[in-house]
Amino acid sequence: MSWSSEGAFVRTRLVVASVIGVAGLVLTLGGSGFVVPWLFSSTAVLVAGIEAVSMVRSMVRGRLGLDLLAVTAIVATVAVGEWLAAFVIVLMLIGGEALEDFARRRATRQLSTLLSDVPRTAHRSRGSIVEDVDVDEVAVGDVLVVRPSEVVPVDAALVSDRATFDLSRITGESVPVGVVATGTVSSGAVNGPAAVIIRALRPAAASEYQRIVQLVAGAMESRPQTVRLADRYAPWFTVLAIALGGLGWWASGDPRRFAEVLVLATPCPMLIAAPVAFLGGIGRAAKADVVLKDASVIERLSSVRTVVFDKTGTLTLGRPTLERVVTVAGGPGREELLRLAASAEQYSSHTLASSIVETAKAEGISLARVTSAVESEADGVTAQVEGRDVAVGTLGFARRRAAQTQPAVVLGGRVVSYVVVDGASAGCLVLRDPVRPEARETIASLRALGVRDVSILTGDAATTAGAVADEVRVPVLRAECRPSDKVDAVRAIVERPVLMVGDGVNDAPVLAVADVGVAMGARGATAASETADAVVLVEDVGRVVDAVRIGRETVRIARQSLWVGMGASLGLMLVALTGVVPAVVGAVLQELVDVVTIVAALRAAQPGARSDATVRRVRRSVPAR
């Protein structure tokens, strides 16, 4: 049953029970009180039957839940004639479920807003006709009209000369972004004050905003391990409650004592506390621009002991700038070398490739025709460019094609792409990718949170990666790694759980094998985002710290709420053994415990004592990719 339908069902039961309660009160005041016991008792038995069905379903799935306590308490109070107490239990039980539904909706308000904003229709233009179609009917190449203040329905290229878009819900960028003709526009962006024409680049299902929504929907429907912790405690708590009730009955000789004890053992705190806390944590993470794919990710985040970073696009900005082109004697000149390299790099998904291509275009260099191209993940790309065999990539990649390739002498922090043309070394391209301003403090904050080991895994050369590692103060570095090397390295880590942060297609395998995989940027490679457990929606590696802190605080609050609820119920049951707590009073006291437990669990949705943005003081305006 979905949350919406479940919530409606709970509220309907609450309304029905309230109406019966009012009717009973009216009958009592009207002198027809003899009807009230029958009315209340039959209602209680009916609700107990509904709960019993839920209990049986849980047992069929191999889980003895806490429904048994609720059913036993209702039946016991009806059996001993405590019909008012039975009805109060029913009313409080349904009220607790309604309160849980309210808490769920409050905790996921941020996520629900995201879901409600998903574009449903698109204005497709065909000649002079503009028709409204379902967004799922939009095909690649369709020309669409986006009216003022409308949400862009699919990833597209701008056909109009220029436009302004609000990308805050995608990237967190608060300032509207200007886009010129042929520029890309992400689905989920909000158009500015003028209508614009766009051309679809992807269908709706593959577009960026819809992918984010799918992640959110999956997170809202998940059921984490800590929630199942309540079910694991259920058998012994149930046995203890029934045993205490039996002890009271045996010691007093009065079966009412059994009912009085069980009334105080109703399981709402255990059933509600953990789910509400985890949903609050998901909502809080969303406010910090981190989408968690599964609520169980929170529990794994809470116990992370090792964090591993990719370098390019993760600890660095991922937007390298070309500093110089180095040629060799007898080889192509500067412009020709850049033209050949950029032509081949058009077919690479690596961050360096896009920088090389953009630089060539900015210099007015026309790219050559490519007849075939093959990319080797994290190594480089080979292509047939105007009949010439061109390879662009790492030093090792180049040396496998031209053994005489010599390493370039560059300053620390520079990245070098080597170029081989027709089996001979032709030179190299030296690029600089600055370290993110918040990177060093992010690593320091992770250590302050109790993370024991921090390391870097990268495919770049050791000299380049070493300069970055020194700048951000990470002592453990493994360079020149292929994707399979990264996977092996993460699997070999002893101090677990391991959190891996990466960006790019080559990071997808290692993100999948890590205990917690975090993909940097919703605009990063689709493979990385889809295999990760969490996606950081803005260009800020500091949000990884926020995610870990939110995980730890959420689990702490969930466990606190769980133990407080069970402890309070147990304490009240011990008091009830003395016979000083009537069944009706016990039912009301138990509901107060429920309310306190839920309110305590809702703390997980609120920012902690420290801001969720740990490194805000070094925040800078960096346009999203």
Backbone hydrogen bonds, N-H to C=O, Kabsch-Sander energy under -0.5 kcal/mol:
donor,donor_aa,acceptor,acceptor_aa,energy
6,E,2,S,-2.9
7,G,3,W,-3.1
8,A,4,S,-2.1
9,F,5,S,-2.2
10,V,6,E,-2.5
11,R,7,G,-2.6
12,T,8,A,-2.3
13,R,9,F,-2.1
14,L,10,V,-2.2
15,V,11,R,-2.4
16,V,12,T,-2.5
17,A,13,R,-2.7
18,S,14,L,-2.3
19,V,15,V,-2.6
20,I,16,V,-2.3
21,G,17,A,-2.2
22,V,18,S,-2.7
23,A,19,V,-2.7
24,G,20,I,-2.7
25,L,21,G,-2.2
26,V,22,V,-2.6
27,L,23,A,-2.6
28,T,24,G,-2.3
29,L,25,L,-2.5
30,G,26,V,-1.9
31,G,28,T,-1.3
32,S,27,L,-3.0
35,V,32,S,-2.0
36,V,33,G,-0.8
38,W,34,F,-0.6
39,L,35,V,-2.5
40,F,36,V,-3.2
41,S,37,P,-2.5
42,S,38,W,-2.4
43,T,39,L,-1.7
44,A,40,F,-2.4
45,V,41,S,-2.5
46,L,42,S,-2.2
47,V,43,T,-2.4
48,A,44,A,-2.5
49,G,45,V,-2.1
50,I,46,L,-1.9
51,E,47,V,-2.6
52,A,48,A,-2.2
53,V,49,G,-1.8
54,S,50,I,-1.7
55,M,51,E,-2.3
56,V,52,A,-2.7
57,R,53,V,-2.2
58,S,54,S,-2.0
59,M,55,M,-2.2
60,V,56,V,-2.3
61,R,57,R,-1.4
62,G,59,M,-1.5
63,R,58,S,-2.7
65,G,63,R,-1.1
68,L,65,G,-0.6
69,L,66,L,-0.8
70,A,66,L,-1.2
71,V,67,D,-2.5
72,T,68,L,-2.5
73,A,69,L,-2.6
74,I,70,A,-2.2
75,V,71,V,-2.5
76,A,72,T,-2.7
77,T,73,A,-2.1
78,V,74,I,-2.2
79,A,75,V,-2.6
80,V,76,A,-1.7
81,G,78,V,-1.3
82,E,77,T,-2.3
83,W,81,G,-1.9
86,A,82,E,-2.4
87,F,83,W,-2.2
88,V,84,L,-2.3
89,I,85,A,-2.5
90,V,86,A,-2.1
91,L,87,F,-3.0
92,M,88,V,-3.0
93,L,89,I,-3.0
94,I,90,V,-2.7
95,G,91,L,-2.4
96,G,92,M,-2.7
97,E,93,L,-1.9
98,A,94,I,-2.4
99,L,95,G,-2.6
100,E,96,G,-2.4
101,D,97,E,-2.2
102,F,98,A,-2.3
103,A,99,L,-2.8
104,R,100,E,-2.8
105,R,101,D,-2.3
106,R,102,F,-2.6
107,A,103,A,-3.1
108,T,104,R,-1.9
109,R,106,R,-1.4
112,S,108,T,-3.1
113,T,109,R,-2.1
114,L,110,Q,-1.4
115,L,111,L,-2.2
116,S,112,S,-2.6
117,D,113,T,-1.1
118,V,115,L,-1.3
122,A,133,V,-2.5
123,H,145,V,-0.6
124,R,122,A,-0.9
124,R,131,E,-2.7
125,S,143,V,-3.2
126,R,124,R,-0.5
126,R,129,I,-3.3
129,I,126,R,-1.8
131,E,124,R,-2.8
131,E,129,I,-0.5
133,V,122,A,-2.7
133,V,131,E,-0.5
135,V,120,R,-2.3
137,E,134,D,-2.4
138,V,135,V,-1.3
141,G,200,A,-2.5
142,D,139,A,-2.1
144,L,142,D,-0.5
144,L,198,I,-2.9
145,V,123,H,-3.0
146,V,196,V,-2.7
147,R,145,V,-0.6
149,S,191,N,-0.5
149,S,192,G,-1.7
150,E,147,R,-2.0
152,V,189,A,-3.2
156,A,185,V,-2.6
157,A,199,R,-2.6
158,L,183,G,-3.0
159,V,197,I,-2.7
160,S,197,I,-1.7
163,A,179,V,-2.3
165,F,177,V,-2.7
166,D,190,V,-2.9
167,L,165,F,-0.7
170,I,167,L,-1.6
171,T,167,L,-3.0
172,G,167,L,-0.8
172,G,168,S,-1.0
177,V,165,F,-3.1
179,V,163,A,-3.0
181,A,161,D,-2.1
182,T,158,L,-3.2
183,G,180,V,-2.4
185,V,156,A,-3.3
188,G,152,V,-2.3
189,A,186,S,-1.7
190,V,166,D,-2.4
191,N,150,E,-3.0
191,N,189,A,-0.5
192,G,164,T,-1.5
196,V,146,V,-2.3
198,I,144,L,-2.6
199,R,157,A,-2.6
200,A,142,D,-2.8
201,L,155,D,-3.0
202,R,155,D,-1.4
204,A,135,V,-0.5
206,A,203,P,-0.9
207,S,203,P,-0.5
207,S,204,A,-1.4
211,R,207,S,-1.9
212,I,208,E,-2.1
213,V,209,Y,-2.4
214,Q,210,Q,-2.2
215,L,211,R,-1.8
216,V,212,I,-2.3
217,A,213,V,-2.9
218,G,214,Q,-2.1
219,A,215,L,-2.0
220,M,216,V,-2.3
221,E,217,A,-1.3
222,S,218,G,-0.7
222,S,219,A,-0.6
228,R,224,P,-1.4
229,L,225,Q,-1.1
230,A,226,T,-0.7
230,A,227,V,-1.1
231,D,227,V,-0.7
232,R,228,R,-1.9
233,Y,229,L,-1.6
234,A,230,A,-1.0
237,F,233,Y,-2.3
238,T,234,A,-2.9
239,V,235,P,-2.6
240,L,236,W,-2.6
241,A,237,F,-2.4
242,I,238,T,-2.6
243,A,239,V,-2.5
244,L,240,L,-2.7
245,G,241,A,-2.4
246,G,242,I,-2.8
247,L,243,A,-2.5
248,G,244,L,-2.4
249,W,245,G,-2.2
250,W,246,G,-2.8
251,A,247,L,-2.8
252,S,248,G,-2.1
253,G,249,W,-2.5
257,R,254,D,-1.7
258,F,254,D,-0.6
259,A,255,P,-1.3
260,E,256,R,-2.6
261,V,257,R,-2.0
262,L,258,F,-2.1
263,V,259,A,-2.0
264,L,260,E,-0.7
264,L,261,V,-0.8
265,A,262,L,-1.6
266,T,263,V,-0.9
271,L,267,P,-2.3
272,I,268,C,-2.3
273,A,269,P,-2.2
276,V,272,I,-2.3
277,A,273,A,-2.3
278,F,274,A,-2.6
279,L,275,P,-2.4
280,G,276,V,-2.2
281,G,277,A,-2.1
282,I,278,F,-2.1
283,G,279,L,-2.2
284,R,280,G,-2.4
285,A,281,G,-2.4
286,A,282,I,-2.1
287,K,283,G,-1.8
288,A,284,R,-1.2
289,D,286,A,-1.7
290,V,285,A,-2.4
291,V,535,V,-2.5
292,L,290,V,-0.6
293,K,291,V,-0.5
293,K,533,D,-2.8
297,V,294,D,-2.0
298,I,295,A,-1.3
299,E,295,A,-0.6
300,R,296,S,-1.6
301,L,297,V,-2.8
302,S,298,I,-1.8
303,S,299,E,-0.6
303,S,300,R,-0.8
304,V,301,L,-1.2
305,R,497,P,-2.3
306,T,497,P,-1.9
307,V,453,D,-2.6
308,V,499,L,-3.1
309,F,455,S,-2.6
310,D,501,V,-2.3
314,T,311,K,-1.8
315,L,310,D,-0.5
315,L,311,K,-1.5
316,T,311,K,-2.0
317,L,434,P,-2.7
321,T,432,R,-2.2
323,E,321,T,-0.5
323,E,430,V,-2.7
324,R,430,V,-1.5
326,V,428,C,-3.0
327,T,325,V,-0.6
328,V,426,A,-0.8
331,G,328,V,-2.1
337,L,333,G,-2.9
338,L,334,R,-2.4
339,R,335,E,-2.2
340,L,336,E,-2.6
341,A,337,L,-2.4
342,A,338,L,-2.7
343,S,339,R,-2.1
344,A,340,L,-1.9
345,E,341,A,-2.6
346,Q,342,A,-0.9
347,Y,344,A,-1.6
348,S,345,E,-1.8
354,S,350,H,-1.5
355,S,351,T,-1.6
356,I,352,L,-2.2
357,V,353,A,-2.5
358,E,354,S,-2.5
359,T,355,S,-2.2
360,A,356,I,-2.1
361,K,357,V,-2.2
362,A,358,E,-2.4
363,E,359,T,-1.6
364,G,361,K,-1.7
365,I,360,A,-2.5
371,T,384,Q,-2.2
372,S,384,Q,-0.6
374,V,382,T,-2.8
376,S,380,G,-3.3
377,E,375,E,-0.6
379,D,376,S,-2.4
380,G,376,S,-2.0
381,V,392,V,-2.5
382,T,374,V,-2.7
383,A,390,V,-2.7
384,Q,372,S,-2.4
385,V,383,A,-0.9
385,V,388,R,-2.9
386,E,369,R,-1.8
386,E,384,Q,-0.7
388,R,385,V,-1.9
390,V,383,A,-3.0
390,V,388,R,-0.8
391,A,420,V,-2.8
392,V,381,V,-2.6
393,G,418,Y,-2.1
394,T,379,D,-2.4
398,A,394,T,-2.5
399,R,395,L,-2.6
400,R,396,G,-1.3
401,R,398,A,-1.4
402,A,398,A,-2.3
405,T,402,A,-2.2
410,V,408,A,-0.8
414,R,411,L,-1.5
415,V,431,L,-3.5
417,S,429,L,-2.5
418,Y,393,G,-3.0
418,Y,416,V,-0.5
419,V,427,G,-2.7
420,V,391,A,-2.9
421,V,424,A,-2.6
422,D,389,D,-3.3
424,A,421,V,-1.5
426,A,419,V,-2.9
427,G,419,V,-0.9
428,C,326,V,-2.5
429,L,417,S,-2.8
430,V,324,R,-2.7
431,L,415,V,-3.5
431,L,429,L,-0.6
432,R,321,T,-2.3
433,D,413,G,-0.9
436,R,315,L,-2.9
439,A,436,R,-1.7
442,T,438,E,-2.1
443,I,439,A,-2.0
444,A,440,R,-2.0
445,S,441,E,-2.6
446,L,442,T,-2.1
447,R,443,I,-1.9
448,A,444,A,-1.9
449,L,445,S,-1.3
450,G,447,R,-1.5
451,V,446,L,-2.2
452,R,305,R,-1.7
453,D,305,R,-1.8
455,S,307,V,-1.9
456,I,476,V,-1.7
457,L,309,F,-2.5
458,T,478,R,-2.1
465,A,461,A,-2.7
466,G,462,A,-2.7
467,A,463,T,-1.5
468,V,464,T,-1.4
469,A,465,A,-2.7
470,D,466,G,-2.4
471,E,467,A,-1.8
472,V,468,V,-2.2
473,R,469,A,-0.7
474,V,469,A,-2.5
476,V,454,V,-0.7
477,L,475,P,-0.6
478,R,456,I,-2.3
480,E,460,D,-2.6
481,C,458,T,-2.5
485,D,482,R,-0.5
486,K,482,R,-2.1
487,V,483,P,-2.0
488,D,484,S,-2.3
489,A,485,D,-2.4
490,V,486,K,-2.4
491,R,487,V,-2.3
492,A,488,D,-1.4
493,I,490,V,-1.1
496,R,494,V,-1.1
499,L,306,T,-3.1
500,M,498,V,-0.5
500,M,516,V,-2.6
501,V,308,V,-2.8
502,G,500,M,-0.5
502,G,518,V,-2.3
507,D,504,G,-1.3
508,A,505,V,-1.5
511,L,507,D,-2.3
512,A,508,A,-1.7
513,V,509,P,-1.4
514,A,510,V,-1.5
515,D,498,V,-0.7
516,V,498,V,-2.1
518,V,500,M,-3.1
519,A,534,A,-2.6
520,M,502,G,-2.5
521,G,519,A,-0.6
521,G,536,V,-1.8
524,G,521,G,-1.8
529,S,525,A,-2.0
530,E,526,T,-2.5
531,T,527,A,-1.8
532,A,528,A,-1.1
533,D,517,G,-2.4
534,A,517,G,-1.9
535,V,291,V,-2.2
536,V,519,A,-2.7
537,L,289,D,-2.9
537,L,535,V,-0.6
540,D,538,V,-2.1
543,R,540,D,-1.6
544,V,541,V,-1.7
545,V,542,G,-0.9
546,D,542,G,-1.3
547,A,543,R,-2.4
548,V,544,V,-2.1
549,R,545,V,-2.7
550,I,546,D,-2.9
551,G,547,A,-2.4
552,R,548,V,-2.3
553,E,549,R,-2.8
554,T,550,I,-2.6
555,V,551,G,-2.2
556,R,552,R,-2.0
557,I,553,E,-2.4
558,A,554,T,-2.7
559,R,555,V,-2.6
560,Q,556,R,-2.5
561,S,557,I,-2.8
562,L,558,A,-2.2
563,W,559,R,-2.7
564,V,560,Q,-2.8
565,G,561,S,-2.3
566,M,562,L,-2.2
567,G,563,W,-2.9
568,A,564,V,-2.7
569,S,565,G,-2.1
570,L,566,M,-2.5
571,G,567,G,-2.5
572,L,568,A,-2.3
573,M,569,S,-2.2
574,L,570,L,-2.1
575,V,571,G,-1.8
576,A,572,L,-2.5
577,L,573,M,-1.2
578,T,575,V,-1.6
579,G,576,A,-1.5
580,V,575,V,-0.7
586,G,582,P,-2.7
587,A,583,A,-2.2
588,V,584,V,-1.8
589,L,585,V,-2.7
590,Q,586,G,-2.4
591,E,587,A,-1.6
592,L,588,V,-1.8
593,V,589,L,-1.8
594,D,590,Q,-2.0
595,V,591,E,-2.4
596,V,592,L,-2.4
597,T,593,V,-2.4
598,I,594,D,-2.5
599,V,595,V,-2.6
600,A,596,V,-2.2
601,A,597,T,-2.2
602,L,598,I,-2.0
603,R,600,A,-1.2
604,A,601,A,-1.8
605,A,602,L,-1.8
606,Q,603,R,-1.7
614,T,612,D,-1.1
616,R,613,A,-1.5
618,V,615,V,-1.4
619,R,616,R,-2.4
622,V,620,R,-1.0
